[in-house]
Amino acid sequence: MPSASSSVSDSGRPVPSSLWRDGDFRRLWVGQTASQLGEHTGLVVLPLFAVLTLDAGAGQLGVLRAVGQAPILLLSLFVGAWVDSRRTRTVMVFTDVGRTLALGAAAVAGLLDRLGLSALLVVAFAVGTLSVFFDVAYQASVVRLVTPDQLVRGNSALEGSRSAAQIGGPALGGALVSLLSAPIAAASSAVFFALSFLSIRRIRRIEPVPNHSDGPPRVWRRIHEGLRFVVGETSLRTVCLASAAFQFSFAATMTVYLLFLPRELHLSGTAVGLAIAATGPGALLGSVLAARLPSRFGHGVVLMSAAALGDGAFLCVPALHGSSTVTLPVLLAVNFVFGAGGQLVSVTVMAVRQAVTPDGMQGRAAATITFVGMGLTPLGSLLGGFLAEEWGLRTTLLVTATAMLSSPVLMALSPLARLGRELPAPGDSRRRAGG
């Protein structure tokens, strides 16, 4: 008979009554938090190093960002099929080791005054590649660690940790680049990935040993199964389209944004880091709201409203002029609202995706959505840099920020907008679409 603190799942595995009593989930959460801190620190460190130290132009910054995002387009589908047949803990451990070594090498090269733009491109591609593996693996891992009724709370906790990383990462990265040096900033990211490794390797729950004998034909078949499943699932198909529209325009916006703040508004590296870090507290609020609002107002209403509010806030940025005393508080407010709306959308979408996806398809579904949703980000970054050189920073920022609103429009025109308070079960949206 199970103890009072646990129940038994359908598989016979004891399930703690509280998610936080599960030691393995805590280890995943700690590791993912450290990993997100390393990632968000690096997202500011590498571009700021290129802009402030190497005097990179809009086109060069667009290339740097595109190179870091290219693995999403090139590898996501293969990674999804591969992760579904591997132990997620092993994948996450090895990717943490790889990212630690890559950024550690960058730090050493920087201290030796050999960290040029070409080296930054190599590091950005390596870290981006390994991050694709880690992100797909941890999303699949949480489904294997918690019960279905704990998914929203589990995702809310993991997304909350990402919010904390958005608070500390950019501010830390910007401050270190501005006050100390880019090598030290890169080293801080490497330390966070090392901490992630130390936590995740302590996960004790043994996942079933998957079949490792998949050859190329089998891998392609698994990729095709993932694509067919996502395309056939109405909710996931809409998520893909809306995500692709948002990520493409957001990538273009951020390329211009990272130039606009220091060059048009004359903000220091520390101020840029603080402005971006304001996304974190907003995202933390979004994570809290994501555990309550969808069940009260409906998942579709929350998705559309949060996306429209968060994306629309960016339209204030091109209008900014004047000293940092005026512009910085506005930027903090804009990023706070953007973070809250974005995180609310992210957690809700992840819960919908995991609810409608069978366990054996989780990795491939996550990878397919990542591939479609974020696969165009390298092109968005390149386009942002090109348009900034042709039209100027302010005009380009207005155009790309406006384009971000295409995402809530697509959701409003789709069945996703009609999702109610209860999460759908696998196959529900297919049945609704068919009649």
Order of alpha helices (4+ residues) and beta strands (2+ residues): beta-beta-alpha-alpha-alpha-alpha-alpha-alpha-alpha-alpha-alpha-alpha-alpha-alpha-alpha-alpha-alpha-alpha-alpha-alpha
